[in-house]
Amino acid sequence: MENYFDGSGGQIWYELINKNSDKNLLLIHGFIEDHEIWDHLKKNIEVNLIVVDMLGFGKSTPADNFDFSMQQQAIMIHELLEFLSLDNLFVLGHSMGGYVTLELSLLDPEINIGLLHSTCAADDEEKKNNRNKTIQVLERDPSVFIREFYWNLFAEHRKNEFAAQIEILRQKAEKISPAFIIETVKGLRDRKDHTQTWKLSGGNNILIGGTYDKLFNVEDLEELAFLGDAEWAEMKNSGHMGFYEEPEGLVAIIRFWLGMA
């Protein structure tokens, strides 16, 4: 069932799917994405599901004073979770959604953290400089950035295979306010390092990486998994978009994480 929740940061869209399970799985999308990235997973995981659009993306609308930080996105989702009053909660965040998940774990230490193509580390200076360059491009002509953005997220040897999906993502991104995208890039650039959050979390956690991910070195992610005493899973035919590149493989990994395998 689709719903809207009014919170301190604006109005958040969410879908609650009751599958009569004693486990709940919250799915948080990444940068310039929305809830539709989870469509395959939603149909093939037999636990209760909560799917959200982060503020500024999809069907969620930020308040005028919303600052688009990872912390504020997490606060808004936490307000929703308090309203829903759920327990035994697993949270899977893709890329930026992983950063929000780590912030959320500070507000709710009981959650089980799932990082999909994501990290607990903050941007280093080189990455911050690249974020600033991205902002400059977005300020001049957002379409230039959006046109190239998604091509770099898929495994190089599979780009042509996903050309149609890339075009769908591009067309949807063109409808997002450039101001929302720019402010979100600032939030990504300025986010906190959550290495200690990750190390000290006592949940049943998992980190999932893609062998051909250009954003994160898969060996570095594997080390982070062991650092956090978390499960590690490598998607060996994926870049940064495993839910499209290996949908059945991701379902199997999530089922294992949830204790369903």
N, C-alpha and C positions, 0 to 999 in steps of 0.2 A: 504494500500500500504506500503510495506517495504522500508525503506530508511536508509541511513547512513549520519551522520552529523559530520564533522570534527571541533572540538573545541580545546580549549586551553589544555584540559587534554587528548585528544586522539580522537578516532573515536567511536561515540555512535550509536548503532542501535536503530531505532524506527519505529513504525507502526502508521500511522495516518488513522483513520477510520471515514469517514464523513457520519453521519446519518441525516444530514440536521436539526440539532438542534441548539438552541441558547445557549446551555450549552456545556462545554468541560470538560471531565474527564480524568485526567492524572493518570495512574496506575504505581506505583513504587514497585517492588518486594523486598523481604528481602534477608538475608544472605544465600549464596550458593543456590540461586534460579535464575530464569530468567522469561521472559515475559510469558512463558507457564502456569504459575500458574493462570493466569487471563482468560484462554480460555473460561470457562463457563460464567463468568461475561460479557466478550466481546460480546457474542452472545445474551445476554438477557437484556442489558441496551441500551435504545434508545436515547443516547446522543452521541455527537462526542467523540471519544476516541483517546487518545495518550498513547501508551504503549512503554516502554523503557527497555533496558537492561543496568544496571549500569556497569560502566567500570570495566573490569576484569571478567564479568559474561556473559553468553549467547553469543551473537554475537558482543559485544562491546569490543574494544581493547584499553587499556590504553597506553598513551605515556610513554616513559622510565622514565620520571621525575614525574609521577603522584604519589601522596602520599597516596591515598586510604582513606583519612579522609572523614567524613560525609560532611564537608564543601566543599571539592573539588568535591565530587560527586554532591552536590547541585549546585555548580557553573557551572558544565558541563551541567546539565539539564536546568539551567536558560539560558545558552547560546542558547540551542536548542529552548526553549520557546520564546526567543526574536526573533529568526529566523522565527519561525512559526507565531508569532504575534497574539496570542490568547487572548481573554478576557472571562469574566464570567467563570473562571477556578476553578474547584474542583480537589483536589489532594488527592488520597488515597494511603497511604504507609503502606506496611505490615512489621511489626517488624523493622528491620534496615531501611526499606524504610520509616517508620514513622520518624526516626531520620533525614533522609535526607529531608523529607517534612518540618520538623520544621526549618531546616537550609534554605530551599528554601523560607520559609515564610519571612525570614529576607531580602532576596533579592527581593521578590515580596510580599509586605504586603497585596495585594488585593486578594490573593488566599484563598479559603475555605479549611481548613485543615481536612483531615480524617485520623485518626490513627487506624489501624487494628492490634490488638494484639501487641500494642506498647506503649511507654511511653514518657513523656517529661523529665524524670529524668535521670541524669547521673549515671554511675556505682558507687556504693559505694566501699569501700576498699575490701570487701569480693568478690564482683563480679570482680573487677580488678585483684585480685589474681587468681581467676578462669580463667580469660582470659589469664593470663601469663602461667598457667598450660596447657591450650589448645594450646598455641603457642609451648610449649615444646613438646607436643605430636605430633603436626603437623610437627615439625622439625625432629622428629625421624622417624615417619611413618604416613603420612597423611591418609592412608587407615584405620587405627585404629580409628581415629576420625570420618571419614566419615561413616564408617560402623555403628556406634552407633548414630550419630547425629540426623537423622530424626525420629528414633523410639521414641525419647523423646518429639517430637513436637506434637504428636497426643494424644488424650484422651486415658488414660490407658485402658479403657474398650473397645476401638475400634481399637486397634493396629492391630489385626489380619485381621480386615475388610479392612485395608488399606495397607496390606503387599505388594501387587503388586505395588501400587503407591510409596511406600517407596523404593522399589527396583529400580524403574525407576529413582527416584531422586538420589539415591546412584550412579547409573551407570553414570548419567550425571555429578555428582560432581567429579567423578574420573578423568574426562577429563579437569577439571579446574586446572590451574597452582597452585601448592601448595604455591608458593611465593605470588600470588594474595590473596589467602585465609588468609595467615599469616598476610600480611599487612592490610587486612580488619579487622582482629581481633584486631590489634593495633588501628585502627581507631575507632572501637566500644569501646574499653577500654578507649580511651582518649577523647571521645566526650564530648561536653559541656552540662551543665545542661540547659534545655530550659523551666523550669517551668514558668519563667517570660514571655518568648515568648508566651507560651500557654495562660497564664492568660490575657495578653494584646492584644491578637489577636482579631480583631473585625469581623472576618468572620463567616460564617455559618459553624460551626465546629462540628465534631462528633468523638466519641471514641467508639470503638467496642472491647469488650473483650470476652474471652471464659471461661465458667464456670470451665473447667478442664485444663486450661492452667497451665503448670508447671513453665513457665518462669515468669509469672506475676500473682499476686494475683488479682482475679477479683474484690474483694471489694476495693482494692487500686486503681484500674483503674476507678471504678465508682466514687470514691472520686475525682480523677483527672478531670473527666468529669465535675462534678459540680464546681470544682475550676476554670475551664476555661469557665464556662457558656456554655458548649457544650452539644449537644445531647448525650445520653448514650444508647447503645444497647448491650445486653448480649446474646451471642450465647450459649444456655444452653445444647447443646450436642456436644460441640467443645472443643478442646484443643487450640493449637496455629495455627492451619491450617484450619480455617473456610471455606475457599474457596473450600477445598476438603471435609471437614466433614459435612458442612451444606450449600452446594452451593445455593440452592433455598432460604434459609433463608438469606444468605448474599445479594443476588439479591434484596430481599424485603427491607432489611435495606438500601441499597444504593439507591434504588428507592425513599424511603421515604426521605432520606437526600437530594436528588436532587429535591425534590418537585414533584415527578411523581406519588406518591401513591394516 
